[in-house]
Amino acid sequence: MYILLGNFAFLEIWYVSSTVPNMLVNILSETKTISFSGCFLQFYFFFSLGTAECFFLSVMAYDRYLAICRPLHYPSIMTGQLCVILVCACWVGGFLCYPVPIVLISRLPFCGPNVIDHFLCDPGPLFALACVPAPSTELICYTVSSMVIFGPFLSILGSYTLVLRAVLRVPSGAGRTKAFSTYLRAMNRSTTHVVTEFVLLGFPGCWEIQIFLFSLFLVVYVLTLLGNGAIICAVSCNPQLHTPMYILLGNFAFLEIWYVSSTIPNMLTNILSKTKAISFSGCFFQFYFFFSLGTTECLFLAVMAYDRYLAICRPLHYPTIMTGKLCGMLVSLCWLIGFLGYPIPIFFISQLPFCGPNVIDHFLCDMDPLMALSCAPAPITEFIFYTQSSLVLFFTIMYILRSYTLVLRAVFQVPSAAGRHKAFSTCGSHLVVVSLFYGTVMVMYVSPTYGVPTLMQKVLTLVYSVMTPLFNPLIYSLRNKDMKLALKNVLFGKRISQN
């Protein structure tokens, strides 16, 4: 508690120092100027320290929840080691969120007025001074800010809801006052794991069924690698496809190869294995890569929807907005955010005590089966995980829906049927992929799964984790003439295009 408080006080010193000294200088100065680099450095430190403060407030709320609602487990959960890790995560997370958005803003052309009606460098006034509109940069900046604010806020709200419920159950007024005003001291004891490995049941059945499943999944895996690999080769080898749309598609195919590789190889090994075991660390590594790659896929689908919106609704501005540089930045941002989103929630889950059964009735290490095996309930950890998953899904799906609403409105305004058909053909394949992926994912991780049969949960997971990567090459290649021609050139040589 006091280590967190000390770090929070240290943070507040730096937070106020990012604005007040420069404000005092400006008050006494006649010119009231700040250099270009100084402005963006202040912007970076102000927002990074503010983000770190949000994270610290969330961690402190979690600490109070443990102290009041789980006093007996508090010493074994909130160890000194975990406290240090959380403190480091707050600082590192705070300073890693804004470099990309601020670099994007700093690269905008500022060629007109230079007067900011504010006492600090803030994104709103800076966007107003830019010579060209930058909707994608604004979207990235405000999306990051929204996630930073709403994620910790919902976590704090959940923590103190549980704290208030526990406090109000205390029978005496003195006890309630004590619970509100003072907290229990923690002894430094480490969390131990009795379980060293998990057993993934997968799809149980007789030996003949296992051989059939092994053959089926092996064929699916090979076809997925070949299909997505062919798209990567087609985009790489054909200079005509070196455009933002196909660069995004090539990266998406590369992502699908890794996404399906996070589950099927281990599934094939388990089918032929008698023990069907996976190590403790291996289970959580699979958990991390599966969800990180899934998050990256959501972000890529949103960026691809934005690309289609620009191409159809703003065709004249498309070459100047969706440049190769912006495309590269968006691709890098998708990968970076995807892999930075889940280390902390998955670390929290890995620190839970697993001291009983170790059998997971699934073909991969997923959230619900792991939480069911924990010896102690962890509602805050579950809340953080599902809140984060819901935010990723809803932010991306809402942006995709908004993009395609504008696309459809623009398409219906095209006078000729041929023009409408051409416009639909450029984005129809993407809509099919979005519907297939989001439909099953939202059933699994947003809607309640209580009462849903385990077999149905496995099938739904198979659809978005295995079948979607398999169908994507077919969906994109069959509906795109340029891609079909490029794939034929890759598969059969250059003679087709020459003829």
FENMOSUL-V440254 format. One record per residue. N is the residue number from 1. PHI is phi in degrees with one decimal (NA if undefined). OMEGA is omega in whole degrees, 0 to 359 (* if undefined). D_CENTER is the distance of its C-alpha to the mean C-alpha in Angstrom with 1 decimal. Layout:
BEGIN
n=(N	N)
phi=(PHI	PHI)
omega=(OMEGA	OMEGA)
d_center=(D_CENTER	D_CENTER)
END
This chain:
BEGIN
n=(1	2	3	4	5	6	7	8	9	10	11	12	13	14	15	16	17	18	19	20	21	22	23	24	25	26	27	28	29	30	31	32	33	34	35	36	37	38	39	40	41	42	43	44	45	46	47	48	49	50	51	52	53	54	55	56	57	58	59	60	61	62	63	64	65	66	67	68	69	70	71	72	73	74	75	76	77	78	79	80	81	82	83	84	85	86	87	88	89	90	91	92	93	94	95	96	97	98	99	100	101	102	103	104	105	106	107	108	109	110	111	112	113	114	115	116	117	118	119	120	121	122	123	124	125	126	127	128	129	130	131	132	133	134	135	136	137	138	139	140	141	142	143	144	145	146	147	148	149	150	151	152	153	154	155	156	157	158	159	160	161	162	163	164	165	166	167	168	169	170	171	172	173	174	175	176	177	178	179	180	181	182	183	184	185	186	187	188	189	190	191	192	193	194	195	196	197	198	199	200	201	202	203	204	205	206	207	208	209	210	211	212	213	214	215	216	217	218	219	220	221	222	223	224	225	226	227	228	229	230	231	232	233	234	235	236	237	238	239	240	241	242	243	244	245	246	247	248	249	250	251	252	253	254	255	256	257	258	259	260	261	262	263	264	265	266	267	268	269	270	271	272	273	274	275	276	277	278	279	280	281	282	283	284	285	286	287	288	289	290	291	292	293	294	295	296	297	298	299	300	301	302	303	304	305	306	307	308	309	310	311	312	313	314	315	316	317	318	319	320	321	322	323	324	325	326	327	328	329	330	331	332	333	334	335	336	337	338	339	340	341	342	343	344	345	346	347	348	349	350	351	352	353	354	355	356	357	358	359	360	361	362	363	364	365	366	367	368	369	370	371	372	373	374	375	376	377	378	379	380	381	382	383	384	385	386	387	388	389	390	391	392	393	394	395	396	397	398	399	400	401	402	403	404	405	406	407	408	409	410	411	412	413	414	415	416	417	418	419	420	421	422	423	424	425	426	427	428	429	430	431	432	433	434	435	436	437	438	439	440	441	442	443	444	445	446	447	448	449	450	451	452	453	454	455	456	457	458	459	460	461	462	463	464	465	466	467	468	469	470	471	472	473	474	475	476	477	478	479	480	481	482	483	484	485	486	487	488	489	490	491	492	493	494	495	496	497	498	499)
phi=(NA	-79.3	-63.8	-63.0	-64.6	-63.7	-65.3	-65.2	-64.6	-61.8	-61.5	-63.3	-61.3	-71.3	-63.5	-71.3	-72.9	-77.3	-127.0	-63.3	-57.4	-65.7	-64.8	-64.0	-62.7	-65.9	-62.3	-88.7	-90.7	-81.6	-83.3	55.2	-99.3	-141.8	-66.2	-59.7	-67.0	-63.4	-62.6	-75.5	-66.0	-62.7	-55.0	-63.8	-68.4	-62.6	-75.5	-66.3	-67.9	-64.2	-65.2	-60.3	-63.2	-58.4	-65.6	-63.4	-61.7	-66.7	-66.1	-66.1	-65.9	-63.6	-61.7	-68.6	-60.5	-63.3	-65.4	-95.8	-87.6	-134.1	-62.3	-73.9	-88.7	-55.5	-63.8	-83.5	-92.5	-86.7	-78.4	-61.0	-64.2	-64.1	-61.2	-63.9	-62.8	-65.2	-61.3	-62.7	-63.7	-63.1	-66.6	-65.1	-60.1	-62.9	-90.2	-101.3	-77.5	-109.4	-57.9	-65.8	-58.3	-71.5	-63.1	-61.0	-67.8	-67.0	-85.7	-68.4	-78.4	-110.9	-122.5	-117.3	-62.1	-129.3	-97.8	-105.6	-83.4	-162.3	-98.0	-148.9	-83.4	-121.5	-62.8	-57.0	-62.0	-68.4	-62.1	-66.4	-86.8	-65.7	-76.2	-127.3	-67.9	-135.8	-62.6	-67.9	-65.7	-60.1	-60.6	-62.0	-61.3	-76.2	-67.2	-60.5	-62.5	-63.7	-65.6	-64.2	-80.1	-72.8	-59.6	-60.9	-62.3	-65.4	-64.1	-63.0	-61.0	-64.9	-60.8	-77.0	-64.7	-67.7	-63.5	-62.5	-63.3	-69.0	-67.0	-68.9	-83.4	-67.3	-67.6	-94.4	-64.5	-63.9	-65.1	-65.7	-63.0	-65.1	-64.9	-73.3	-99.9	-127.2	-131.7	-79.3	-82.4	-105.4	-95.7	-82.9	-132.3	-88.0	-80.5	-114.5	-113.2	-76.3	-76.2	-108.1	-153.1	-116.2	-111.3	-95.0	-68.4	66.2	-114.1	-67.7	168.2	-69.7	-62.0	-62.5	-64.6	-63.0	-65.1	-62.3	-63.8	-60.6	-63.6	-62.2	-68.6	-65.9	-62.9	-60.2	-64.5	-64.2	-63.4	-63.9	-63.5	-66.6	-64.1	-70.6	-63.7	-64.7	-64.4	-61.2	-64.7	-62.2	-68.6	-72.0	-88.7	-104.9	-60.5	-67.2	-96.5	-83.7	-120.2	-52.7	-59.6	-81.6	-63.4	-62.5	-65.5	-64.0	-64.7	-64.4	-64.7	-62.0	-61.2	-63.8	-62.0	-71.4	-63.7	-71.3	-73.6	-78.0	-125.5	-65.1	-55.9	-67.0	-64.7	-63.4	-63.3	-66.0	-61.7	-87.4	-89.2	-81.7	-83.3	55.2	-94.6	-135.4	-64.9	-58.2	-67.9	-62.0	-62.9	-75.8	-65.8	-62.3	-55.0	-64.2	-67.4	-63.0	-76.8	-66.2	-68.0	-64.3	-63.5	-60.3	-63.3	-58.3	-66.7	-63.5	-62.3	-67.0	-65.5	-66.2	-65.5	-63.3	-61.8	-67.5	-61.3	-63.7	-65.5	-95.4	-87.4	-134.2	-62.4	-72.7	-88.7	-54.4	-63.0	-84.0	-89.0	-86.5	-79.3	-61.6	-66.5	-64.2	-60.1	-62.2	-65.7	-64.8	-62.1	-61.8	-64.6	-59.9	-65.1	-64.9	-64.9	-57.9	-92.5	-98.9	-79.3	-113.2	-57.0	-69.4	-58.5	-70.9	-63.3	-57.0	-65.7	-67.2	-86.8	-69.4	-76.8	-110.4	-123.2	-118.9	-62.5	-128.8	-94.8	-106.0	-83.4	-160.4	-100.0	-148.9	-81.8	-118.5	-61.6	-59.4	-60.8	-68.5	-64.9	-67.8	-87.6	-67.4	-76.4	-129.0	-67.1	-139.9	-63.8	-68.9	-61.5	-61.2	-61.8	-61.4	-62.6	-72.6	-65.2	-63.8	-61.7	-65.7	-62.5	-60.6	-65.7	-71.6	-61.4	-71.4	-67.8	-66.1	-68.1	-62.9	-62.1	-62.5	-60.5	-77.8	-64.0	-66.8	-63.4	-62.3	-62.5	-69.8	-65.1	-69.1	-86.4	-71.3	-69.7	-91.1	-66.4	-63.8	-65.5	-64.7	-62.9	-64.2	-66.3	-65.6	-66.0	-75.6	-124.0	-62.5	-63.3	-64.8	-63.9	-62.8	-63.1	-60.6	-63.9	-65.4	-73.1	-69.3	-58.1	-77.6	-64.1	-69.5	-64.6	-78.1	-115.6	-116.4	-79.0	-62.8	-102.6	-65.6	89.6	-78.9	-57.0	-60.7	-60.8	-65.0	-63.4	-64.7	-64.4	-61.5	-64.3	-61.1	-61.9	-85.4	-96.6	-120.7	-74.3	-60.8	-60.5	-71.9	-79.0	-55.3	-59.6	-65.1	-62.5	-73.9	-77.9	-70.3	-103.9	-135.2	-65.1	-61.9	-68.6	-61.9	-65.1	-65.1	-65.8	-63.7	-63.7	-68.7	-79.5	-118.5	91.9	-82.8	-64.6	-63.6	-66.2	-69.6	-66.3)
omega=(185	173	177	180	178	177	180	178	177	177	182	177	181	181	180	179	179	182	190	181	179	178	179	178	181	180	182	184	177	184	180	183	172	183	180	181	178	179	183	173	177	177	182	183	180	182	179	178	176	176	177	177	177	180	179	179	178	180	179	176	177	178	179	176	180	184	185	186	181	186	182	180	186	182	183	180	183	178	177	180	179	180	179	179	179	178	179	180	178	181	183	179	180	185	178	186	193	179	183	178	183	175	178	180	182	180	178	178	175	187	183	178	180	182	178	181	182	177	176	179	185	184	181	178	181	177	180	181	181	183	180	176	180	184	181	178	176	180	180	183	184	175	178	180	180	180	180	182	188	179	177	181	179	177	178	180	178	180	185	171	178	178	180	179	179	182	182	177	179	188	186	177	179	179	178	178	180	180	180	191	182	184	182	176	182	172	182	174	184	177	180	178	174	181	178	178	177	177	179	183	181	178	183	179	180	185	180	178	179	178	178	180	179	180	181	183	177	178	179	182	181	179	178	179	181	182	181	176	178	178	179	179	180	180	183	188	183	181	180	180	178	178	182	182	184	173	176	180	177	176	179	177	177	177	183	177	180	181	181	179	178	183	191	180	178	178	178	178	181	180	181	183	176	183	182	185	172	184	180	180	178	179	182	172	177	177	183	183	180	182	178	179	176	176	177	178	177	181	178	179	178	179	179	176	177	178	179	177	180	184	185	185	181	186	181	180	186	182	182	179	182	177	177	180	179	178	178	178	180	178	179	180	178	180	184	181	180	184	177	187	191	180	184	178	181	175	177	181	181	180	177	179	174	188	183	179	180	182	178	180	181	177	175	179	184	187	186	179	180	178	179	181	181	181	181	178	180	184	181	178	177	181	180	183	184	175	180	179	180	179	179	182	186	179	182	181	178	178	178	179	179	181	184	171	177	178	181	179	178	182	182	177	177	187	186	178	179	178	178	180	179	180	179	184	181	183	181	181	179	178	178	180	179	181	181	184	185	181	182	181	182	174	184	193	178	178	179	179	178	180	177	181	181	180	179	177	178	181	178	178	177	184	185	183	184	185	180	176	178	185	185	178	179	182	184	184	183	184	184	184	180	180	178	179	179	178	177	178	179	186	187	179	186	186	182	182	179	179	*)
d_center=(29.3	31.5	29.5	26.5	29.1	30.5	27.3	26.6	30.1	29.6	26.4	28.4	31.1	28.9	27.1	30.5	31.8	29.2	31.1	34.6	36.4	35.7	36.6	39.9	40.7	40.1	42.3	45.2	44.5	46.3	43.8	40.6	38.7	35.6	34.8	32.0	30.3	31.1	29.5	26.2	26.5	27.1	24.2	21.9	23.5	23.7	20.1	19.0	21.5	20.6	17.0	18.5	20.8	18.2	16.7	20.4	21.4	18.7	19.8	23.5	23.0	21.7	24.8	27.1	25.8	26.6	30.0	31.2	29.7	29.8	32.6	33.8	30.5	29.6	31.4	29.8	26.2	26.2	27.9	28.5	26.2	23.2	24.2	24.3	20.8	19.4	21.4	20.3	16.6	17.4	19.2	17.0	13.8	16.0	17.3	14.3	12.5	15.3	17.1	15.5	16.1	19.5	20.6	19.9	22.1	24.7	25.2	26.2	30.0	31.9	35.4	36.9	37.3	35.9	36.5	33.7	34.8	32.9	33.5	30.3	28.1	25.5	23.2	25.3	28.6	27.3	25.9	29.3	31.1	29.4	31.8	29.4	26.7	23.1	21.0	18.0	18.1	18.7	15.7	13.4	15.3	15.4	11.8	11.0	14.1	13.4	10.2	12.3	15.2	14.3	12.0	15.0	17.5	16.7	16.7	20.0	21.4	20.8	22.4	25.4	25.9	26.4	28.5	30.7	31.2	32.3	34.6	36.3	37.3	39.3	42.9	44.6	44.0	44.5	41.7	39.3	40.3	39.8	36.3	35.4	37.1	36.9	34.6	35.3	35.5	33.5	35.1	33.3	32.8	30.2	28.2	29.5	28.2	31.0	28.9	28.5	27.2	26.0	27.6	25.6	28.0	26.3	28.8	32.1	35.4	38.5	38.7	39.3	36.1	34.2	35.7	34.9	31.2	31.1	32.7	30.5	27.2	28.7	29.7	26.3	24.7	27.3	27.2	23.4	23.9	26.9	25.5	22.3	24.4	27.0	24.6	23.5	27.3	28.2	25.9	27.0	30.7	31.3	31.6	31.6	28.0	26.8	25.4	21.9	21.6	22.6	20.7	17.4	18.9	19.9	16.5	15.1	18.1	17.4	13.9	15.6	18.2	15.9	14.0	17.4	18.7	16.5	18.5	21.8	23.7	23.4	24.4	27.4	28.5	28.4	30.4	33.2	33.0	35.2	33.2	29.7	28.4	25.3	25.3	23.5	21.5	21.0	19.6	16.9	16.2	15.8	13.6	11.2	11.4	11.3	8.0	6.4	8.4	7.6	4.0	6.1	8.7	7.5	7.3	10.5	12.1	11.8	13.3	15.9	16.9	17.4	19.5	21.6	22.1	23.6	25.6	27.2	27.5	28.1	29.7	31.9	29.2	26.8	28.2	28.2	24.7	22.7	24.3	23.5	22.4	19.9	18.6	18.3	16.4	13.9	13.5	13.1	10.5	8.3	9.1	9.0	5.7	4.3	7.1	7.4	5.0	7.3	10.7	12.2	11.8	12.9	15.6	16.8	17.2	19.0	21.4	22.6	26.2	26.5	30.3	31.2	30.5	28.1	28.1	24.8	25.7	22.9	22.5	19.3	18.0	16.0	15.4	18.5	21.0	20.2	20.5	23.7	25.1	24.7	28.1	27.0	24.9	21.7	20.9	19.0	16.7	16.2	15.8	13.1	11.1	11.9	11.4	7.8	7.4	9.9	8.6	5.6	8.4	11.2	10.2	9.7	12.6	14.7	14.4	15.3	18.2	19.4	19.6	21.5	23.7	24.9	25.2	27.4	29.4	30.2	31.0	33.4	35.2	36.1	39.8	40.2	38.9	38.4	36.2	34.1	33.9	32.7	30.0	28.8	28.9	26.4	23.6	24.8	23.2	19.8	20.4	21.5	18.3	16.1	18.5	18.7	15.0	14.0	17.4	17.1	13.5	14.3	17.6	16.1	13.4	14.6	18.3	20.5	21.3	24.4	27.4	25.5	27.3	25.6	26.7	25.0	21.6	22.1	23.1	20.1	17.8	20.1	19.8	16.1	15.8	19.3	21.0	18.5	18.4	22.2	22.8	20.7	23.4	26.1	24.6	24.0	27.3	29.6	28.8	28.9	32.3	31.2	28.8	31.6	34.1	31.9	31.2	35.0	35.7	33.4	34.9	38.5	39.0	40.0	43.1	41.5	40.3	43.8	45.6)
END
